[in-house]
């Protein structure tokens, strides 16, 4: 199940749809690319306030 979801804006930022308490989570995301899809399942520790999680091709899995 998921705790909260969000959508990326044109700058690559996400605003979550609901407040999330601090704690350990996994960020799951996918994006279409020319040769398949990139899928992220990245562990994240969220703290009080704004948090930054960087999703790159290097921390994703390419699915053909």
TAPERA-V454316 format. One record per residue. N is the residue number from 1. SS is DSSP state (H for helix, E for strand, - for the rest). OMEGA is omega in degrees with one decimal (none if undefined). D_CENTER is the distance of its C-alpha to the mean C-alpha in Angstrom with 1 decimal. Layout:
n=[N,N]
ss=[SS,SS]
omega=[OMEGA,OMEGA]
d_center=[D_CENTER,D_CENTER]
This chain:
n=[1,2,3,4,5,6,7,8,9,10,11,12,13,14,15,16,17,18,19,20,21,22,23,24,25,26,27,28,29,30,31,32,33,34,35,36,37,38,39,40,41,42,43,44,45,46,47,48,49,50,51,52,53,54,55,56,57,58,59,60,61,62,63,64]
ss=[-,-,-,-,-,E,E,E,-,-,-,-,-,E,E,E,-,-,-,-,-,-,E,E,E,E,E,E,E,E,E,E,E,-,-,E,E,E,E,E,E,E,E,E,E,E,-,-,-,-,-,-,-,-,-,-,H,H,H,-,E,E,E,-]
omega=[177.7,-179.5,-177.8,176.0,179.3,178.2,178.5,171.0,-177.0,176.9,179.2,178.7,178.4,169.6,-177.2,-175.4,179.8,176.6,179.4,179.1,176.5,178.0,-179.6,-178.3,167.9,175.9,178.7,-177.2,173.6,178.9,176.2,172.5,-172.4,-177.0,177.8,179.4,172.1,-180.0,177.5,170.9,-166.8,174.9,-179.4,173.3,-179.6,179.0,177.3,-179.1,-179.6,178.9,177.2,174.5,-176.9,176.1,179.6,175.2,-179.6,177.9,176.5,172.6,178.1,177.6,-179.9,none]
d_center=[14.8,11.9,12.4,10.9,9.1,8.7,9.4,9.1,12.6,14.8,13.9,10.2,9.5,8.1,10.7,10.3,13.2,14.8,15.3,13.7,16.2,15.8,15.2,13.4,10.3,8.0,4.2,5.2,5.0,8.3,10.5,14.3,16.2,20.0,20.5,18.1,14.4,11.6,9.5,6.9,7.6,7.2,9.4,9.2,12.3,12.1,15.4,17.5,16.9,14.2,11.5,9.8,7.1,8.0,6.7,10.2,12.5,13.7,10.9,10.4,13.2,15.3,16.8,20.1]
